[in-house]
Amino acid sequence: MEAGVWDRLEQLLDFPVDFPIKVMGRRTDAFAREVIGCVLAHQPDFDPSGVEMRVSSGGAWLSLTVVVSAQSRAQLQALYEDLAGHPLVKVVL
């Protein structure tokens, strides 16, 4: 995300905030595990049981929706950047 988007987002949110992030990638055995591991690295008390998973109609793609308890813009931005840079992740929204 561009810096200006993060600035506007910070103005709209009151931290701490529960913030949903959708992560999409190929449906592989490692995808969900890797995404959850990345989230746990930024929020050690994250509960993976609340992760929503959806398989694409063709079965090739998987989307995960994780709701993180973001304490700051910096934490949210760092998580987003780590997810977006992960080789198994195609899209982060």
FENZIWO-V694508 format. One record per residue. PHI is phi in whole degrees, -180 to 180 (999 if undefined). OMEGA is omega in whole degrees, 0 to 359 (NA if undefined). BURIAL is b if it has 24 or more other ideal C-beta (glycine too) atoms within 12 Angstrom, else e. Layout:
PHI_OMEGA_BURIAL, PHI_OMEGA_BURIAL
This chain:
999_179_e, -74_181_e, -57_180_e, -62_178_e, -65_179_e, -64_179_e, -63_179_e, -66_179_e, -61_180_e, -63_179_e, -68_182_e, -85_186_e, -105_172_e, -107_180_e, -84_359_e, -72_183_e, -147_171_e, -81_189_e, -128_179_b, -80_176_e, -128_177_b, -103_182_b, -125_182_b, -124_178_b, -167_178_b, -61_179_b, -79_178_e, -127_179_e, -62_186_e, -90_189_e, -57_183_b, -61_180_b, -61_181_e, -68_179_b, -64_179_b, -63_177_b, -61_179_b, -65_179_b, -63_180_b, -63_178_e, -65_181_e, -99_179_b, -142_185_b, -58_180_e, -93_179_e, -61_179_b, -102_183_e, -65_181_e, -66_180_e, -92_181_e, -71_177_b, -96_181_e, -118_176_b, -136_178_e, -96_178_e, -64_182_e, -60_178_e, -86_177_e, 85_184_e, -89_186_e, -119_178_e, -131_174_b, -116_177_b, -118_171_b, -111_178_e, -116_176_b, -110_182_b, -102_175_b, -95_184_b, -78_180_b, -90_182_e, -160_175_e, -61_182_b, -60_179_e, -65_181_b, -65_180_b, -65_179_b, -64_178_e, -64_180_b, -57_182_b, -66_177_e, -65_178_b, -64_182_b, -63_181_b, -90_182_e, -73_184_b, -64_179_e, -88_184_b, -92_178_b, -100_184_b, -143_172_e, -128_179_b, -123_NA_e
